[in-house]
Amino acid sequence: MKDLIDGNEAAAWGARLCRVRVVPNFPITPQTEIIEKLAEWREKGLWKGEFLPMDSEHSVLSAAIASEAAGARTFTASSSQGLLLMTEMHYVASGMRLPLVMVNCSRGLAAPITLWPDNNDFLSLRDSGWLMFFAQNNQEVLDLVISAYRISEHREVLLPSIVNMEGFILSYTREIAEIPGQEEVDSFLPEYAPRVVLDPERPMSLGIPSLHEYMYFRSQVHAAQRNALKVSERVFAEFEKTFGRKYRCVEDYRTEDAELVFVCAGALSTTIKAAVNALREEGVKAGMARIVTFRPFPENRLREILEGKEKIVVVDNSLSPGRGGIIHSEVSSIADCAGVVVSLGGKHIGRDDFVKIGKKADKKGRYWYF
Amino acid sequence: MKIRLHGRGGQGVKTAARIIGRAFFLSGYNVQDFAMYGAERRGAPVTSFVRASRGEILERGYIFSPDLVVLFDDTLNFDVVKKGLKGEFLVNTSQKIPGAKTVDATKIAMEIFGAPIVNTGMCGAVAKVLEIDLSLMERAIEIELKSLGIRDVGKNLEAARECWKRVS
């Protein structure tokens, strides 16, 4: 069914169609409507799960970890300061290898306070062990939530996932999205069947203290992340077969003969596509590589796309002060690239701005802010 | 097609964008609708946006060069709300404004609701200006208001029809 929905409703649909059983929650703009939608559906009997309002985001993720460990498919969502308050527990979830899924509506971090998006909140989880997906539109929010459960719950992965959408830019913007039927999703995502479950009848401990074993366990998280790259491509291929929409760890747009390639992630990508098209009309061979899975980092695929390209510009909607754009740092490890930091706190950037940036990109490795 | 709506908090400027977006969706267009958020409150100037296209919509964010500006409250600064306007200017007002299409949606709302509920009326006026089938706009009003929990939409449809007739 096609409908006109915003990113928050798309996320709620993802959770509902995945038949999540527990949703611990705490409100924060611009994410609250995800939770409100699930509450509304629960009232109407359209979604049957446990709705657990908690006293803080830290408690939300603690409860999510507990319910996932008890064998219930679990979902939650947060944003900005709320996501940061959870972060202590993010490491627990990945270390305990619990395949829960959450959505972040990215929002700039205080101070000063902003309600509008940038990706510093999301990217603060870079080293947490979570699988991290960037959606570029509302359809992808929905589709990536569904895919994330499949990837996370895969026995070669068993790691939590977080799907990011830019607050406002996606969360409060309505677009047309295809909402798949329940039977279709059921055929794609089987019931969650964990092999290890917390059970009062058979007591055991999870996440216990360790001495020298610690490094082994964390290295296992790394190994699982590397597995997730292959698993993601397989799951995306199967997703395409079931739902007809194609995803890859990196989307390449008109890159084949491109001399100038923008590397980006998230909702800015569609504006950059428009800029690529405009540049092409002016005779500049431009293209775009969009990172969908930020963790695991799709190194080989990116390297393939960027190999031999004259000019590479990494567009970041994040800033590591003293270094630059966060994704720029990552891409720098595989190619010489320039970087621009744009749209912090949702500052408007349009197609023509990216056209200008594209034209200014005259040297490799040059770094400037916009 | 890029539309920018201006009004004051409480006038239903955001809902109007959703209704117009829905009408385009029902007509088979690709649509993007959203509102400008910050610390909006009753009486403060608010803005909302609709993009509609037969093709894929790639651009996001604020609309700087709209094809239509719709103004719900004629006490707002015209120079500000008309900034970048490339097409029609539609205003809710009792005055005549050179170069603008006008409709007294507030008066019509007072007649129908006994309260200044102008957004659904203005959607009717938008249908007239953009030559969107009025019955599609009515259907859009019904869908969007029902999604807000408003069951009886009859007066809103009446306001839309009345404004549709009286745009000049």
Boltz contact constraints between the chains, C-beta under 6 A:
constraints:
  - contact:
      token1: [A, 4]
      token2: [B, 22]
      max_distance: 6.0
  - contact:
      token1: [A, 4]
      token2: [B, 25]
      max_distance: 6.0
  - contact:
      token1: [A, 4]
      token2: [B, 31]
      max_distance: 6.0
  - contact:
      token1: [A, 169]
      token2: [B, 60]
      max_distance: 6.0
  - contact:
      token1: [A, 172]
      token2: [B, 34]
      max_distance: 6.0
  - contact:
      token1: [A, 173]
      token2: [B, 34]
      max_distance: 6.0
  - contact:
      token1: [A, 174]
      token2: [B, 33]
      max_distance: 6.0
  - contact:
      token1: [A, 175]
      token2: [B, 32]
      max_distance: 6.0
  - contact:
      token1: [A, 270]
      token2: [B, 58]
      max_distance: 6.0
  - contact:
      token1: [A, 271]
      token2: [B, 59]
      max_distance: 6.0
  - contact:
      token1: [A, 271]
      token2: [B, 60]
      max_distance: 6.0
  - contact:
      token1: [A, 273]
      token2: [B, 58]
      max_distance: 6.0
  - contact:
      token1: [A, 274]
      token2: [B, 58]
      max_distance: 6.0
  - contact:
      token1: [A, 274]
      token2: [B, 59]
      max_distance: 6.0
  - contact:
      token1: [A, 348]
      token2: [B, 61]
      max_distance: 6.0
  - contact:
      token1: [A, 348]
      token2: [B, 62]
      max_distance: 6.0
  - contact:
      token1: [A, 351]
      token2: [B, 59]
      max_distance: 6.0
